[in-house]
Amino acid sequence: MTATIDHLVYACPDLTAAVDEIARLTGVRPGYGGQHPGLGTHNALLSLGDRTYLEIIAPDPAQPRTGSLPFGLEELTAPALRAWAAAPEDIDNAAREARAEGFDYGEVVTRQRRTLSDGELSWRMTNYPHNSDVAVIPFLIDWGHSRHPAQTAPSGLRLSEFRILAPDPDKVARQLHAASIDLPVDRADAPALRAVLTGPSDVRVVLTS
């Protein structure tokens, strides 16, 4: 079974400023998601469908810095679409299949974040990027028995277009297929992601790398 687009990662230097800007552009205000304990980040979420959402992520000033931040957050001066996550039917099998085809996701780990209501949300996932490169190959995620964030985040928008761009689109397409992900890849001079969000009243917002 083909994996689905679980969420897009919109990295930004300051969470409040990015939330304000997304709310201005879309007319829908993202809801605060929570903190990622020990990782130095926090996020806000916006539903883009039944099982797809936008994650706006930024350094968390309330947490001490203990190491490098993911998605190139330390180097960002403006918000950018930096990565995405795919949800396969079987995350362990998808990771094994990708490894057999020469793309090693590494270990599948359990993560959690503290929610606004002081609860905890947990999930299983492969590693995500800790560099400033745009990640055209997604990390994999499995929410298990947790309620999917798209079902609790503010709604009203849809992901109407998602494009992956790379200098070697055939290679990227093979790597995606190895993890049960079948999406077209366009040729470009540099790796990039492009998403189009649509909503009522002809709202159309383009997010890019």
C-alpha positions in Angstrom: 0.0 0.0 0.0 1.3 3.4 -0.9 2.3 5.7 2.0 0.4 8.9 2.4 1.7 12.5 3.0 1.4 12.8 6.8 2.7 16.3 7.3 4.8 19.1 5.9 7.5 20.8 8.0 7.6 24.5 7.8 10.6 25.6 9.8 10.9 29.2 11.1 13.1 31.2 13.4 10.2 32.4 15.6 7.0 30.5 16.2 4.7 33.4 17.1 5.8 35.5 14.1 5.3 32.5 11.7 1.8 31.7 13.2 0.8 35.3 12.8 1.9 35.3 9.1 0.2 32.0 8.2 -3.0 33.3 9.9 -2.8 36.5 7.8 -2.3 34.6 4.6 -4.8 31.8 5.1 -7.5 33.3 7.4 -7.0 30.2 9.6 -4.9 30.5 12.8 -2.7 27.5 13.5 -3.1 26.0 17.0 -0.2 25.6 19.4 0.9 22.0 19.4 3.4 21.8 22.2 7.0 21.3 23.2 9.4 18.6 22.1 11.2 17.9 25.4 14.9 17.6 25.1 14.9 18.5 21.4 14.8 22.3 21.9 11.8 22.9 19.7 8.1 23.6 19.8 5.4 23.8 17.2 2.0 24.9 15.9 -0.3 22.9 13.7 -2.8 23.4 10.9 -5.0 20.6 9.5 -4.7 20.1 5.7 -7.1 17.1 5.5 -8.2 14.0 7.4 -4.6 12.6 7.8 -2.4 15.5 6.7 -1.3 18.6 8.4 1.2 21.5 8.4 3.7 21.6 11.2 5.2 25.0 11.9 8.3 24.4 14.0 10.8 26.7 15.7 13.4 26.9 18.4 11.8 26.8 21.9 13.2 29.6 24.1 11.9 27.9 27.2 14.2 24.9 26.7 18.0 24.9 27.2 20.0 24.2 24.1 21.6 20.8 24.4 22.6 20.1 20.8 21.9 20.9 17.2 18.4 21.6 16.1 16.6 19.8 13.3 15.7 21.1 9.9 18.5 23.7 9.8 16.6 25.8 12.4 19.8 27.4 13.7 20.7 28.8 10.3 17.2 30.0 9.2 16.5 33.7 8.9 13.1 33.3 7.3 10.4 30.5 7.3 10.9 27.8 4.7 9.5 24.4 3.8 12.3 22.1 4.8 11.0 18.6 5.1 8.0 16.3 5.1 6.8 13.1 6.6 5.1 10.0 5.1 2.9 7.5 6.8 3.4 4.0 5.5 1.0 1.2 6.4 3.9 -0.6 8.1 6.8 1.7 9.2 9.2 -1.2 10.1 8.7 -2.9 6.8 9.0 0.3 4.8 12.3 1.1 6.5 13.5 -2.4 5.8 12.5 -2.2 2.1 14.2 1.2 1.7 17.4 -0.2 3.3 17.3 -3.1 0.9 17.2 -0.6 -2.0 20.2 1.3 -0.6 18.5 4.1 1.4 19.0 3.6 5.1 16.5 5.3 7.4 18.3 4.1 10.4 16.5 3.1 13.6 12.7 3.6 14.1 12.4 5.4 17.4 9.6 6.5 19.8 9.1 10.3 20.3 6.7 12.4 22.2 5.8 16.0 22.8 4.1 17.8 25.6 0.7 19.2 24.6 -1.0 22.5 25.6 -3.2 20.6 28.1 0.0 19.1 29.8 -0.7 15.7 28.2 1.7 13.8 26.1 1.4 12.6 22.5 3.6 9.8 21.3 4.5 8.3 17.9 7.1 6.2 16.2 9.3 7.6 13.5 12.6 7.4 11.6 15.3 10.1 12.0 14.7 13.5 10.5 17.3 15.9 9.1 19.7 17.7 11.4 21.3 19.8 8.7 20.3 22.8 6.6 19.6 20.8 3.4 16.0 20.6 2.1 14.9 17.0 2.7 13.1 15.8 -0.5 13.1 12.2 0.9 10.6 12.1 3.8 11.1 10.7 7.2 8.6 8.0 8.1 6.0 8.2 10.9 3.4 6.0 12.6 1.0 7.5 15.1 -0.1 4.1 16.4 -3.1 4.5 18.8 -2.6 8.3 19.3 -5.2 10.6 17.8 -3.8 12.0 14.6 -2.9 15.7 14.9 -4.8 16.6 11.7 -8.0 15.7 13.6 -7.4 18.1 16.4 -5.6 21.0 14.6 -7.5 24.0 13.3 -9.1 23.2 9.9 -10.4 24.9 6.8 -7.5 24.4 4.4 -6.5 21.6 2.1 -3.2 20.5 0.5 -4.1 20.8 -3.1 -0.6 20.5 -4.6 2.7 19.1 -3.4 5.8 19.0 -5.6 9.2 17.5 -5.0 12.1 18.9 -7.1 15.6 17.5 -7.4 18.7 17.6 -9.7 18.3 13.8 -10.2 14.6 13.1 -10.1 14.9 9.5 -11.2 17.2 8.7 -8.3 14.8 10.4 -5.8 11.8 8.6 -7.3 13.5 5.2 -6.8 14.3 6.1 -3.2 10.7 7.1 -2.6 9.4 4.0 -4.3 11.6 1.8 -2.0 9.7 3.2 0.9 6.2 2.6 -0.7 5.9 6.3 -1.7 4.8 7.0 -5.3 5.0 10.7 -6.1 6.3 12.5 -9.2 9.6 14.3 -8.9 10.5 17.3 -11.1 13.9 18.2 -12.3 15.5 21.3 -10.8 18.9 22.8 -10.1 18.6 22.2 -6.4 16.5 20.1 -4.0 13.3 21.9 -3.1 9.7 21.4 -1.9 6.6 23.3 -3.0 3.1 23.1 -1.5 -0.1 24.8 -2.4 -2.7 25.3 0.4 -6.3 26.2 -0.6 -9.4 27.1 1.3 -12.7 28.9 1.2 -13.0 32.4 -0.4 -10.4 31.5 -3.1 -7.6 31.3 -0.5 -4.4 30.0 -2.2 -1.1 30.1 -0.4 2.2 28.7 -1.8 4.9 27.5 0.6 8.4 26.8 -0.7 11.9 25.9 0.3 
